[in-house]
């Protein structure tokens, strides 16, 4: 925002080197106006996800209305607005998740609108630009978007076999070219190399099937799987969707198969069958709500179709009663989710969650910097250097560094932020620790101690 350069001094990069990989640019550049208005803080950063989440609700309404009617659009938007998967992810800032959903959804809307009679040429251009922005939003989009475009080209070939269609495709290719070069001949596959591992076909099939399990979608979410230790992605005790959606999802799928000759049905089924692929290609042994985030799109609309077709079975007062029961189920489910969300900070503040502590520690360092020669933030964080850049962007604490027991010096007055479980390790190495300040996790357990060490032997 201030210099036009990233943390490595590169001017206006298209891909951001960070955490041993290269991040896509959409989330970063969208944050600039929020930081300009609100400063560099959690609220400003998370507002980006909120923005794309709200835009995604509008986009899925437009897509549902374009595919079917306003009732489908409104029901899809309502389901997305209260969905545990969507609400939770939109409350934190993880690279381009909601942007990926929004740009893909609005791209499909423009694409389908162009297929209608008397459509304007700029609509297909808006579709192409939207899909290109989706590509630059999140790494799994590079796996998901190309097959989707190919499928759409086949489905809408009659509308695109002309000069306008060719120009639109050339524009898409031009916009995607930097991404292709970055991925195939540059460092763009670094993230893929980190997560792919030695994937076998049978493991891919197992991963793929788990994305349709009752546990993942309706009961536990990704946090509930035995092999899942990361607490950032979902809420304990609830699925990525609500349990009441299961019968309507089945009805919606049945409806799509009955209407399989229609492009809209084939597109939704394609989305439903392909949303787990990017996540299934990784070496993780359980589904992750982040890499499969695009599932929000087909699952919301298909469930909406199920609800609408279910209500068509009734007439008059019976329809009103059935609709009332569905509204009550939605309200009760959302209330239950909010209760579980309220407890989320109690178990998500550790290393595999949101790493509570650095904000308070660095504030203490800055306030007391005249009292010590050096301050050290424990290296037992995920990329700990980033906390100084975020909580002390002006570098007010000149003597603040990342370090542990290996940087101790008896000749300097040092203050160390030490994980509570590592205090005994220092004592075993012959140190006496004078505890200056103790920090507490949201669940009441001790997290970090600010300690001044003295070597005894």
Helices and strands as residue ranges (DSSP letters): E 15-18, E 21-24, H 25-38, H 42-67, H 70-82, H 84-90, H 97-114, H 121-135, H 141-155, H 157-160, H 163-184, G 187-189, H 190-196, H 201-210, H 214-214, I 215-219, G 222-224, H 245-258, H 263-274, H 277-280, H 295-311, H 317-343, G 344-346, H 358-367, G 369-371, E 374-377, H 385-391, E 400-402, G 405-407, E 414-419, G 420-422, H 423-428, E 431-440, E 446-455
